[in-house]
Amino acid sequence: MKDLNVAPSMMGDGLVKTYESAGKTAVTVALGDRAIGVLAFVDQARDSAREAVESLKKQGIRTVMITGDTELAAKNIADQVGVDEFQARVQPEGKNEVVNDLKEQGYHVAMVGDGINDAPALAAADLGIAMGSGADVALETAGVTLMRSEPKMIPTALDISKATLRKIRQNLFWAFIYNIIGIPLAALGLLSPVIAGAAMAMSSVSVVTNAMLLRRWKPKNMN
């Protein structure tokens, strides 16, 4: 408004402060160089957002909300969803800096976003998670894209990732254990080619069967 030469006294400063003190984001509307009104906006958290944050906390994950909104507006949403910490009035480029600061503190950072302004932070994070309805640049930058804009899918995605990693480790164990046992026996002449071939087949069957058990995996926090 100052760039448009709208006088501060005409911008409804008192009204702006009233709205902001109520946790709303106030926007002044001007016609030419004259302020004609103030619009107040308030964010509404999704019903499942609090449940998603609680699920993340149960996994031992610290939650931080980064927003360009005012301090009171940010606190209003932070209180609704129960995040551990929030940072308000953060410029688009500032999100990237917040992510890098957390990484420098030794945290492994997962960033969730859906807008163009979130793309740098998604790229800087150890793990970028984009909502399916987000901007194309966010989808392309993120390492994981959720097919629905459902907050509860965030802890679910992390949960299935952990389950998949467990299966990989188990399969590596089964793959190595056959060789660890079989190679010394073969070197000593105690393992016939027929038995060795059968053991190789059993190794493959064990790994594939164990991997297929992931089909039985069910999300813990999704209806």
One Martini backbone bead per residue (centre of mass of N, CA, C, O) as a GRO file, in nm:
protein
  223
    1MET     BB    1   0.056   0.064  -0.019
    2LYS     BB    2   0.300   0.252  -0.015
    3ASP     BB    3   0.370   0.209  -0.319
    4LEU     BB    4   0.064   0.340  -0.380
    5ASN     BB    5   0.020   0.592  -0.188
    6VAL     BB    6  -0.113   0.496   0.077
    7ALA     BB    7  -0.222   0.616   0.351
    8PRO     BB    8  -0.204   0.506   0.670
    9SER     BB    9  -0.472   0.655   0.770
   10MET     BB   10  -0.642   0.487   0.527
   11MET     BB   11  -0.589   0.162   0.626
   12GLY     BB   12  -0.717   0.070   0.888
   13ASP     BB   13  -0.531   0.001   1.140
   14GLY     BB   14  -0.733  -0.076   1.362
   15LEU     BB   15  -0.869  -0.308   1.203
   16VAL     BB   16  -0.623  -0.476   1.151
   17LYS     BB   17  -0.552  -0.526   1.451
   18THR     BB   18  -0.815  -0.661   1.527
   19TYR     BB   19  -0.790  -0.905   1.337
   20GLU     BB   20  -0.503  -1.001   1.423
   21SER     BB   21  -0.580  -1.044   1.729
   22ALA     BB   22  -0.788  -1.284   1.617
   23GLY     BB   23  -0.613  -1.456   1.396
   24LYS     BB   24  -0.612  -1.281   1.137
   25THR     BB   25  -0.592  -1.192   0.796
   26ALA     BB   26  -0.512  -0.871   0.675
   27VAL     BB   27  -0.655  -0.680   0.394
   28THR     BB   28  -0.606  -0.414   0.195
   29VAL     BB   29  -0.826  -0.197   0.009
   30ALA     BB   30  -0.775  -0.018  -0.302
   31LEU     BB   31  -0.857   0.300  -0.475
   32GLY     BB   32  -0.593   0.390  -0.576
   33ASP     BB   33  -0.519   0.619  -0.298
   34ARG     BB   34  -0.771   0.464  -0.157
   35ALA     BB   35  -0.908   0.331   0.111
   36ILE     BB   36  -1.204   0.088   0.126
   37GLY     BB   37  -1.083  -0.166   0.292
   38VAL     BB   38  -1.109  -0.478   0.495
   39LEU     BB   39  -0.982  -0.804   0.486
   40ALA     BB   40  -1.065  -1.121   0.642
   41PHE     BB   41  -0.869  -1.410   0.721
   42VAL     BB   42  -0.920  -1.771   0.785
   43ASP     BB   43  -0.801  -2.065   0.881
   44GLN     BB   44  -0.882  -2.416   0.817
   45ALA     BB   45  -0.847  -2.701   0.955
   46ARG     BB   46  -0.834  -3.009   0.913
   47ASP     BB   47  -0.976  -3.266   1.079
   48SER     BB   48  -0.706  -3.464   1.031
   49ALA     BB   49  -0.454  -3.303   1.129
   50ARG     BB   50  -0.428  -3.378   1.429
   51GLU     BB   51  -0.403  -3.682   1.383
   52ALA     BB   52  -0.144  -3.666   1.216
   53VAL     BB   53   0.034  -3.534   1.433
   54GLU     BB   54  -0.001  -3.756   1.647
   55SER     BB   55   0.127  -3.981   1.472
   56LEU     BB   56   0.405  -3.849   1.447
   57LYS     BB   57   0.468  -3.839   1.751
   58LYS     BB   58   0.457  -4.153   1.791
   59GLN     BB   59   0.721  -4.167   1.591
   60GLY     BB   60   0.917  -3.928   1.698
   61ILE     BB   61   0.814  -3.658   1.558
   62ARG     BB   62   0.886  -3.340   1.486
   63THR     BB   63   0.677  -3.047   1.463
   64VAL     BB   64   0.671  -2.791   1.196
   65MET     BB   65   0.542  -2.471   1.123
   66ILE     BB   66   0.535  -2.290   0.808
   67THR     BB   67   0.459  -1.933   0.770
   68GLY     BB   68   0.330  -1.613   0.641
   69ASP     BB   69   0.174  -1.553   0.867
   70THR     BB   70   0.081  -1.441   1.140
   71GLU     BB   71   0.128  -1.507   1.462
   72LEU     BB   72  -0.174  -1.548   1.545
   73ALA     BB   73  -0.263  -1.721   1.304
   74ALA     BB   74  -0.058  -1.946   1.353
   75LYS     BB   75  -0.140  -2.015   1.646
   76ASN     BB   76  -0.425  -2.106   1.584
   77ILE     BB   77  -0.341  -2.356   1.413
   78ALA     BB   78  -0.136  -2.486   1.604
   79ASP     BB   79  -0.347  -2.543   1.828
   80GLN     BB   80  -0.537  -2.723   1.660
   81VAL     BB   81  -0.302  -2.946   1.568
   82GLY     BB   82  -0.038  -2.970   1.770
   83VAL     BB   83   0.227  -2.849   1.728
   84ASP     BB   84   0.546  -2.791   1.852
   85GLU     BB   85   0.600  -2.569   1.618
   86PHE     BB   86   0.626  -2.220   1.500
   87GLN     BB   87   0.660  -2.009   1.197
   88ALA     BB   88   0.626  -1.674   1.120
   89ARG     BB   89   0.664  -1.462   0.861
   90VAL     BB   90   0.761  -1.638   0.613
   91GLN     BB   91   0.929  -1.633   0.350
   92PRO     BB   92   0.973  -1.826   0.084
   93GLU     BB   93   1.292  -1.836   0.122
   94GLY     BB   94   1.275  -1.906   0.434
   95LYS     BB   95   1.204  -2.209   0.426
   96ASN     BB   96   1.479  -2.304   0.333
   97GLU     BB   97   1.632  -2.196   0.584
   98VAL     BB   98   1.488  -2.365   0.796
   99VAL     BB   99   1.572  -2.640   0.689
  100ASN     BB  100   1.881  -2.591   0.707
  101ASP     BB  101   1.888  -2.534   1.012
  102LEU     BB  102   1.785  -2.814   1.101
  103LYS     BB  103   2.016  -2.974   0.968
  104GLU     BB  104   2.247  -2.832   1.133
  105GLN     BB  105   2.117  -2.957   1.409
  106GLY     BB  106   2.071  -3.282   1.308
  107TYR     BB  107   1.828  -3.314   1.137
  108HIS     BB  108   1.579  -3.499   0.982
  109VAL     BB  109   1.407  -3.368   0.697
  110ALA     BB  110   1.057  -3.323   0.642
  111MET     BB  111   0.871  -3.186   0.369
  112VAL     BB  112   0.551  -3.024   0.345
  113GLY     BB  113   0.390  -2.950   0.023
  114ASP     BB  114   0.207  -2.750  -0.265
  115GLY     BB  115   0.373  -2.506  -0.358
  116ILE     BB  116   0.584  -2.303  -0.519
  117ASN     BB  117   0.722  -2.194  -0.249
  118ASP     BB  118   0.804  -2.501  -0.155
  119ALA     BB  119   1.023  -2.617  -0.347
  120PRO     BB  120   1.298  -2.542  -0.212
  121ALA     BB  121   1.235  -2.698   0.054
  122LEU     BB  122   1.189  -2.975  -0.074
  123ALA     BB  123   1.483  -2.992  -0.189
  124ALA     BB  124   1.640  -2.948   0.091
  125ALA     BB  125   1.526  -3.183   0.200
  126ASP     BB  126   1.551  -3.515   0.271
  127LEU     BB  127   1.224  -3.503   0.248
  128GLY     BB  128   0.979  -3.474  -0.003
  129ILE     BB  129   0.627  -3.379   0.037
  130ALA     BB  130   0.350  -3.400  -0.181
  131MET     BB  131   0.057  -3.295  -0.281
  132GLY     BB  132  -0.153  -3.394  -0.537
  133SER     BB  133  -0.284  -3.081  -0.561
  134GLY     BB  134  -0.038  -2.947  -0.642
  135ALA     BB  135   0.207  -2.808  -0.782
  136ASP     BB  136   0.415  -2.911  -1.026
  137VAL     BB  137   0.687  -2.825  -0.894
  138ALA     BB  138   0.635  -2.983  -0.631
  139LEU     BB  139   0.602  -3.267  -0.755
  140GLU     BB  140   0.890  -3.271  -0.892
  141THR     BB  141   1.063  -3.219  -0.625
  142ALA     BB  142   0.953  -3.440  -0.481
  143GLY     BB  143   0.986  -3.774  -0.357
  144VAL     BB  144   0.681  -3.755  -0.256
  145THR     BB  145   0.341  -3.841  -0.362
  146LEU     BB  146   0.026  -3.771  -0.276
  147MET     BB  147  -0.285  -3.861  -0.404
  148ARG     BB  148  -0.393  -3.710  -0.151
  149SER     BB  149  -0.519  -3.433   0.052
  150GLU     BB  150  -0.417  -3.614   0.322
  151PRO     BB  151  -0.266  -3.593   0.621
  152LYS     BB  152  -0.273  -3.905   0.710
  153MET     BB  153  -0.066  -3.992   0.475
  154ILE     BB  154   0.203  -3.918   0.602
  155PRO     BB  155   0.240  -4.138   0.826
  156THR     BB  156   0.176  -4.369   0.629
  157ALA     BB  157   0.420  -4.333   0.441
  158LEU     BB  158   0.632  -4.378   0.666
  159ASP     BB  159   0.535  -4.657   0.755
  160ILE     BB  160   0.572  -4.812   0.481
  161SER     BB  161   0.872  -4.750   0.461
  162LYS     BB  162   0.955  -4.910   0.711
  163ALA     BB  163   0.836  -5.181   0.621
  164THR     BB  164   1.010  -5.204   0.365
  165LEU     BB  165   1.288  -5.195   0.506
  166ARG     BB  166   1.248  -5.450   0.672
  167LYS     BB  167   1.221  -5.640   0.426
  168ILE     BB  168   1.498  -5.587   0.308
  169ARG     BB  169   1.659  -5.693   0.552
  170GLN     BB  170   1.536  -5.975   0.558
  171ASN     BB  171   1.619  -6.055   0.266
  172LEU     BB  172   1.921  -6.025   0.309
  173PHE     BB  173   1.943  -6.242   0.518
  174TRP     BB  174   1.837  -6.482   0.345
  175ALA     BB  175   2.045  -6.449   0.117
  176PHE     BB  176   2.307  -6.483   0.302
  177ILE     BB  177   2.261  -6.744   0.472
  178TYR     BB  178   2.289  -6.947   0.242
  179ASN     BB  179   2.584  -6.866   0.165
  180ILE     BB  180   2.721  -6.894   0.442
  181ILE     BB  181   2.655  -7.202   0.452
  182GLY     BB  182   2.715  -7.315   0.156
  183ILE     BB  183   3.010  -7.238   0.079
  184PRO     BB  184   3.173  -7.405   0.289
  185LEU     BB  185   3.046  -7.679   0.210
  186ALA     BB  186   3.142  -7.672  -0.083
  187ALA     BB  187   3.450  -7.642  -0.023
  188LEU     BB  188   3.439  -7.934   0.143
  189GLY     BB  189   3.237  -8.133  -0.021
  190LEU     BB  190   2.927  -8.130   0.133
  191LEU     BB  191   2.789  -8.015  -0.145
  192SER     BB  192   2.569  -8.075  -0.370
  193PRO     BB  193   2.433  -7.958  -0.660
  194VAL     BB  194   2.143  -8.027  -0.586
  195ILE     BB  195   2.133  -7.884  -0.311
  196ALA     BB  196   2.230  -7.609  -0.410
  197GLY     BB  197   1.992  -7.560  -0.604
  198ALA     BB  198   1.771  -7.581  -0.386
  199ALA     BB  199   1.879  -7.349  -0.209
  200MET     BB  200   1.850  -7.128  -0.422
  201ALA     BB  201   1.545  -7.158  -0.457
  202MET     BB  202   1.471  -7.108  -0.158
  203SER     BB  203   1.584  -6.825  -0.144
  204SER     BB  204   1.391  -6.698  -0.352
  205VAL     BB  205   1.125  -6.783  -0.217
  206SER     BB  206   1.171  -6.637   0.053
  207VAL     BB  207   1.195  -6.349  -0.054
  208VAL     BB  208   0.927  -6.329  -0.211
  209THR     BB  209   0.735  -6.409   0.019
  210ASN     BB  210   0.816  -6.186   0.216
  211ALA     BB  211   0.742  -5.948   0.026
  212MET     BB  212   0.431  -6.029  -0.008
  213LEU     BB  213   0.347  -5.954   0.290
  214LEU     BB  214   0.290  -5.647   0.228
  215ARG     BB  215  -0.009  -5.690   0.138
  216ARG     BB  216  -0.099  -5.702   0.458
  217TRP     BB  217  -0.068  -5.416   0.493
  218LYS     BB  218  -0.190  -5.169   0.733
  219PRO     BB  219  -0.305  -4.884   0.816
  220LYS     BB  220  -0.336  -4.721   1.134
  221ASN     BB  221  -0.481  -4.410   1.040
  222MET     BB  222  -0.693  -4.539   0.835
  223ASN     BB  223  -1.030  -4.583   0.717
   0.00000   0.00000   0.00000
